[in-house]
Amino acid sequence: MKSGVATIITVLVLSALITLIGLMLTNSIISESQSILMDTKSQNNLNLLDACAEESLYQINIANTLPSTIITPLGNCAVTLNSQIGSSWNYSVATSGEMSPQGINIIVGRGSSLSVSNWQDQ
């Protein structure tokens, strides 16, 4: 009778330990997955911002205009013209994305070619 009780207690303790280890591993895997997802979303947001900034430069070069919204396959960005004096453009490109908002302030001169004099993260 005593060996049966000892066996049951041993099985219960081992089951509890195995369950605890399983829960700890599951929690670790979930945390790592969330971290990877956040990194991926952050990188996608940066890619979107770069694509919008490049498209804005293209629009200034080709059409001598700057749209208030740039639509790319990666998403949309808002464009704010801070100032335009002659051929000098000072503007901001921003995205809200799935992560915290990110933006770039760009100053570019448009002559026979484009000349970027400032490209600063906001």
Phi, psi and omega in degrees: 000318181293324179290329176292318178293319179296321179295316179297316179297317178299316179297317180295316179296314179297320178298318179296318179295316180297319178296316179298315179297318178298318179294320178296318178294318179298316178298319179296317180295318179296317179298317180295319179296318178296321178296316179296318179297317178297317178298318180296315179296320179297317179294321178297321178295319177295320178297319177298314180299316178296318180297317179294319179297317178295320179295323178296318177297319178299315181296320178295317182292314186278312190250357183053040180216164181223112180289156179281339177225136176246128181250124178235167174299338180276339182149194183244153177226150174264139180241129179240121177278114180280318176194153173220113179239111183061240181262010180260124180248132173235116184211166179238142174241130183221150176227146176265329176045196178270350179251191179297149181302142178228151180208165178226136171259129185235135171239124184223144174254136181245106175236231175292340173212166177280141178228109180275120180256345178210135177216092189237130175294145178259000000 
